[in-house]
Structure formats: structure tokens, C-alpha cells
Amino acid sequence: MSDEARKIAVTQVRSLSGRPDIHRRTMRALGFTKNQQTRYHTETPTIRGMLYQVRHLVEVTEVEE
């Protein structure tokens, strides 16, 4: 891995309707307020753990800078 932190784009692709509260809170912590939004994050172990928890609701792509 390089010295620079990698950036990732996270897009919500599934609705939170009927999902457990822990998933709703995790998505809110990632910055999502509506379906189909895209948020940009620096790839860290914390962010990766959050994304793993809601992996069925999001799509993750690496950002080319």
C-alpha cells in the first residue's frame, strides 16, 4: 500500500426499509440520508468494518485521483 490513504466511493443501492436499527445507525454514521446517494471516504479499518456490516446495502468502488 502506498503512503497516501486510498479513497473509496460508497453508494447506497438498497433501501433501509425493514432493516435492523443497527444497520440504519451504521448507514447514518457513514453519512447516508437517502437511497442512491454516494459518499466518499478514506479507507480505514473503521470504515471497512462499517461497510462490512452493511455490505448488502452498498456498492464500494475505489476512486482514481
C-alpha positions as CSV (number, residue, x, y, z in Angstrom):
1,M,0.0,0.0,0.0
2,S,1.2,3.5,-0.8
3,D,1.9,6.3,1.7
4,E,-1.2,8.1,0.6
5,A,-4.6,7.0,2.0
6,R,-6.8,5.3,-0.5
7,K,-10.2,6.9,-1.3
8,I,-13.3,4.9,-1.9
9,A,-16.8,5.9,-3.2
10,V,-19.7,4.2,-1.4
11,T,-23.1,4.2,-3.0
12,Q,-26.3,3.1,-1.2
13,V,-28.0,0.7,-3.6
14,R,-30.7,-0.8,-1.3
15,S,-33.4,0.7,0.9
16,L,-33.2,0.8,4.7
17,S,-36.9,-0.1,4.9
18,G,-37.4,-3.1,7.2
19,R,-33.7,-3.2,8.2
20,P,-32.5,-3.6,11.8
21,D,-31.8,-0.4,13.7
22,I,-28.0,-1.2,13.9
23,H,-27.9,-1.1,10.0
24,R,-29.8,2.2,10.0
25,R,-27.4,3.8,12.5
26,T,-24.4,2.5,10.6
27,M,-25.6,4.0,7.4
28,R,-26.3,7.3,9.1
29,A,-22.8,7.3,10.6
30,L,-21.4,6.8,7.0
31,G,-23.3,9.9,6.0
32,F,-26.3,8.5,4.1
33,T,-29.7,10.2,4.4
34,K,-31.3,8.9,1.1
35,N,-31.2,6.0,-1.2
36,Q,-28.8,6.1,-4.2
37,Q,-26.5,8.7,-2.5
38,T,-22.7,8.4,-3.0
39,R,-20.3,9.3,-0.2
40,Y,-16.5,9.5,-0.3
41,H,-14.4,8.1,2.5
42,T,-10.8,7.4,3.2
43,E,-10.2,3.7,3.5
44,T,-9.5,2.9,7.2
45,P,-10.1,-0.2,9.2
46,T,-13.0,1.5,11.0
47,I,-14.8,2.4,7.7
48,R,-14.1,-1.0,6.3
49,G,-15.7,-2.6,9.3
50,M,-18.8,-0.4,8.9
51,L,-19.0,-1.3,5.2
52,Y,-18.7,-5.0,6.0
53,Q,-21.7,-4.7,8.4
54,V,-23.9,-3.2,5.6
55,R,-22.3,-4.8,2.6
56,H,-25.7,-5.9,1.3
57,L,-26.9,-2.3,1.1
58,V,-23.9,-0.6,-0.5
59,E,-21.6,-0.7,-3.5
60,V,-18.0,0.3,-3.0
61,T,-15.6,1.4,-5.7
62,E,-12.0,2.8,-5.5
63,V,-11.6,6.4,-6.6
64,E,-8.9,7.2,-9.1
65,E,-7.3,10.5,-8.3
